[in-house]
Amino acid sequence: MTNTADEVKDMYARLGISEKVYRFGREILDSLEPRFAQIDKTAEYNQLKVLGAMQENKVSEACLLGTTGYGYNDLGRETLEAVYASVFHTEDALVRPQITCGTHALALALMSNLRPGDELLSPVGKPYDTLEEVIGIRPSKGSLAEYGVTYRQVDLLADGGFDYEGIQAAIHDKTRLVTIQRSKGYQTRPTLSVARIGELISFIKGIKPDIICMVDNCYGEFVECTEPSEAGADMVVGSLIKNPGGGLAPIGGYIAGKRTCVENAAYRLTSPGLGKEVGASLGILRDFYQGLFLAPTVTASALKGAVFAANIYEKLGFRVVPDSVETRHDIIQAVEFGTPEGVTAFCRGIQAAAPVDGFVTPEPWDMPGYDSPVIMAAGAFVSGSSIELSADGPMKPPYAVYFQGGLTFEHARFGIMKTLQNITDAGIVVL
Ligand SMILES: *Cc1c(COP(=O)(O)O)cnc(C)c1O
């Protein structure tokens, strides 16, 4: 008679996982069953939401084909945008391969909805690094600042709460658009839940109802049963090589929201007068549809990986953000190792678990835009995709790694066990 459990253990051993690491992981995993059941419930809900949106908008085989040239009357593109609008409960959506990445989608949403003399406000502190140049916080060619759009920022309070007084004081007649980043990104503040975003938006709209509230939704899609657009956001914006692309979209971004906001973005993406009417989808739509279809369960796999890692490393005495029991609002997990060796061993473990480039050894290097060397681990089918298992760590105190993704939980689990194997082999922890 075969014993499947032993066979699986043997397979782990063949791939370099020791008995001790296997056991440690197994015990942690057993304790996480109720947690994982909750994640599965959310995935179930979101799977039905996506499926319902596809049926309601009559996705047909013809929608999976693409157009070339101008792309007039692109049935698949128009239907996909209607599906996104249904999923996010918005009036309209722009979902395009011509939106090259998350930063581009955010820049597009901002630049198309702001005019010279307007002011942009971030009530949740410093936005994602790449937006600093979009806004002009760091001077840059083509920034909003160059076009006469000013910027104001209100930081979160020390306890992570909103500085309501500060926000009220920062809003004046020129304040046109508020940008709210849902995910903590690479900061240590907590990620915002949809409920908290909703509270913030109703406070802001209570002061000035015509302010456009935009949410940077990167890494947050399908983590909860609702999206910020159901909590009052006028626009939600994100990247298709993160959650909503389900690992299949090879490029792209989306803006879902009020018809006027999406219209402005479309006129800016293509041209005044043309808007959403042009933009050939080429052969990419099938991956967009199928990726969106898989996104709820892929996001659940990534979340389980994050929870698994938090529990492993917290038990070993490291600070993890979010901690082992907190509810999740995005898929990013931070682990503070406190030493460069810890960061390096972790990232090399993730790399060694990759299906592509699993044989390469990542090294810290000086990357443009960073003030210290960064080590990155990624072996993805889609270059740079961070819904696939990936990690990076800046080589400076507190020597934390940020990791995310995993198209399947089985892969995320193996990757995390590989990190633990490396960390124990390096003598950083003893099991
Ligand atoms: C990833 C990310 C972005 C930028 O997306 P890119 O695709 O890397 O340009 C912006 N904001 C947040 C919170 C992100 O996680």
The ligand as a Gaussian input file, in Angstrom:
#p B3LYP/6-31G(d) Opt

LIG

0 1
 C        3.022000      47.860000      -7.395000
 C        2.434000      49.094000      -6.860000
 C        2.392000      50.271000      -7.605000
 C        3.057000      50.438000      -8.935000
 O        2.880000      49.421000      -9.814000
 P        3.991000      49.052000     -10.931000
 O        3.251000      48.077000     -11.746000
 O        5.156000      48.476000     -10.223000
 O        4.310000      50.289000     -11.670000
 C        1.758000      51.356000      -7.044000
 N        1.218000      51.301000      -5.830000
 C        1.262000      50.189000      -5.067000
 C        0.656000      50.184000      -3.694000
 C        1.863000      49.055000      -5.561000
 O        1.905000      47.946000      -4.826000

